[in-house]
Amino acid sequence: MEQLKVVENEREYYVVYANSEQDWVAKFEKSWPDAKEWAYHMVNVYNDRISD
């Protein structure tokens, strides 16, 4: 399975497939205080589960 990673621009954090950044899974607006934490947590949980 393909891993996820976080990509950011000036307004959002995107959770994307590592080999295809155009295919995003989730988007978190930076205006939300917990956006960065949620994006990275989502990536870490998913990647940990597929590596088992």
WOPEWO-V793787 format. One record per backbone hydrogen bond with DSSP energy under -1.0 kcal/mol. NH is the residue of the N-H (numbers start at 1). CO is the residue of the C=O. E is the energy in kcal/mol with one decimal. If there is no record, write none. Layout:
BEGIN
nh:NH co:CO e:E
nh:NH co:CO e:E
END
This chain:
BEGIN
nh:5 co:16 e:-2.2
nh:7 co:14 e:-2.7
nh:9 co:12 e:-2.5
nh:13 co:28 e:-2.6
nh:14 co:7 e:-3.8
nh:15 co:26 e:-2.8
nh:16 co:5 e:-2.9
nh:17 co:23 e:-1.6
nh:18 co:3 e:-3.0
nh:20 co:17 e:-1.6
nh:23 co:20 e:-1.7
nh:24 co:22 e:-1.2
nh:25 co:15 e:-4.0
nh:26 co:15 e:-1.3
nh:28 co:13 e:-2.9
nh:30 co:11 e:-3.1
nh:32 co:29 e:-1.8
nh:35 co:32 e:-1.9
nh:38 co:34 e:-2.5
nh:39 co:35 e:-2.5
nh:40 co:36 e:-2.4
nh:41 co:37 e:-2.3
nh:42 co:38 e:-2.5
nh:43 co:39 e:-1.9
nh:44 co:40 e:-2.6
nh:45 co:41 e:-2.7
nh:46 co:42 e:-2.2
nh:47 co:43 e:-2.7
nh:48 co:44 e:-2.2
nh:49 co:45 e:-2.2
nh:50 co:46 e:-2.2
END
